[in-house]
Amino acid sequence: MTNKISKTYKGPKYPTEAQGKIPAFYSYEEEANFWDTHSFTEFEDELKDVDIVFELNKPREETLVLRVQKGLKEKLARVARKKGLNVSSLSRIWLMEKLQSA
């Protein structure tokens, strides 16, 4: 099972282009300042409707509390960091892999 998580920034490239009444921005900070002083409702006439899909047939998530020794958790955290995952995701992947081979 392969699980890759990209650490690449996926936000806008600067400078951005103006979009209707929304100006071009030359930095993240400039854009943040703009949105700190404006509401998206000022641009409602420019918004587009989108379709939202809910997948209600997906299995429900369950929580499992697992107590481990501090050293084991630290080692797991180091491995997870190297793989670009959090401890929970890495643990879930390894559990699924082990169960598939059982």
C-alpha positions as CSV (number, residue, x, y, z in Angstrom):
1,M,0.0,0.0,0.0
2,T,1.5,3.3,-1.0
3,N,0.4,6.6,0.6
4,K,2.2,9.8,-0.5
5,I,1.4,13.1,1.0
6,S,2.7,16.1,-0.8
7,K,4.3,18.9,1.2
8,T,4.1,21.2,-1.8
9,Y,2.3,24.5,-1.4
10,K,-0.9,24.3,-3.5
11,G,-2.1,27.9,-3.0
12,P,-2.1,30.6,-5.6
13,K,1.1,31.6,-7.4
14,Y,2.1,35.3,-6.9
15,P,1.4,37.6,-8.4
16,T,-2.2,36.6,-8.9
17,E,-4.5,38.0,-11.6
18,A,-7.4,40.2,-10.7
19,Q,-10.7,38.4,-10.7
20,G,-13.6,40.7,-11.3
21,K,-13.7,43.1,-8.3
22,I,-11.0,41.2,-6.5
23,P,-7.6,42.8,-7.2
24,A,-4.3,41.1,-8.1
25,F,-2.2,40.2,-5.1
26,Y,1.6,40.3,-5.0
27,S,2.1,38.3,-1.8
28,Y,0.4,36.0,0.7
29,E,0.5,38.8,3.2
30,E,-1.1,41.3,0.8
31,E,-3.9,38.9,0.1
32,A,-4.4,38.1,3.8
33,N,-4.6,41.8,4.6
34,F,-7.3,42.2,1.9
35,W,-9.4,39.4,3.2
36,D,-9.0,40.7,6.8
37,T,-10.7,43.9,5.7
38,H,-13.2,42.5,3.2
39,S,-16.0,39.9,3.3
40,F,-16.6,37.5,0.5
41,T,-20.2,38.7,0.6
42,E,-19.0,41.9,-1.0
43,F,-18.5,39.7,-4.1
44,E,-21.7,37.6,-4.0
45,D,-22.7,38.8,-7.5
46,E,-19.5,37.2,-8.8
47,L,-19.8,33.9,-7.0
48,K,-20.7,30.7,-8.9
49,D,-22.8,27.8,-7.6
50,V,-21.0,24.5,-7.2
51,D,-22.2,21.0,-6.8
52,I,-21.3,19.2,-3.5
53,V,-21.3,15.4,-3.5
54,F,-21.8,13.5,-0.2
55,E,-20.8,9.9,-0.1
56,L,-23.2,8.6,2.5
57,N,-22.5,4.9,1.7
58,K,-18.9,5.1,3.0
59,P,-18.2,3.1,6.1
60,R,-18.3,5.1,9.3
61,E,-15.0,5.9,11.0
62,E,-14.3,4.3,14.3
63,T,-11.8,5.4,17.0
64,L,-9.3,3.0,18.6
65,V,-7.4,4.0,21.6
66,L,-4.1,2.2,21.8
67,R,-1.7,2.6,24.7
68,V,2.0,2.2,23.9
69,Q,5.3,2.8,25.7
70,K,6.7,6.3,25.3
71,G,9.8,5.1,23.4
72,L,7.6,3.2,21.0
73,K,5.5,6.2,20.3
74,E,8.6,8.4,19.8
75,K,10.1,5.9,17.3
76,L,6.7,5.7,15.5
77,A,6.6,9.5,15.3
78,R,10.1,9.6,13.8
79,V,9.3,7.1,11.1
80,A,6.0,8.8,10.4
81,R,7.8,12.2,10.0
82,K,10.3,10.7,7.5
83,K,7.3,9.4,5.5
84,G,5.5,12.7,5.6
85,L,2.6,11.2,7.7
86,N,1.2,11.6,11.2
87,V,1.5,8.9,13.8
88,S,-2.2,7.9,13.4
89,S,-2.0,7.6,9.6
90,L,1.2,5.5,9.6
91,S,-0.3,3.2,12.3
92,R,-3.5,2.7,10.3
93,I,-1.5,1.9,7.2
94,W,0.7,-0.6,9.0
95,L,-2.3,-2.3,10.7
96,M,-4.1,-2.6,7.3
97,E,-0.9,-4.1,5.7
98,K,-0.5,-6.6,8.6
99,L,-4.2,-7.6,8.4
100,Q,-4.0,-8.1,4.6
101,S,-1.2,-10.5,5.0
102,A,-2.8,-12.4,7.9
